[in-house]
Amino acid sequence: MFMGSVGGGKAAAIAYTLRETCRLNNVAPEAWLTWDLQRLPDRKINRIDERMPGNWKPGKT
């Protein structure tokens, strides 16, 4: 209703969830997202847990 469409609502829910996960793990959301998106082509989908904000530390490759 407030996002304009069902798809927009789902996308917003994902974004808000990742932001809050970062906040709960004391991770800067912008820094984590930049790191993750830069390395996205090199990562395997079955190792997605390594990319989660709770497992990320600044400077980690």
Protein Blocks (a to p, Z undefined) as FASTA:
>chain_A
ZZopaklmmmmmmmmmmmmmmmmnopafklmmmmmmmmmmmpcfklmmmmpmklpcehiZ
Z
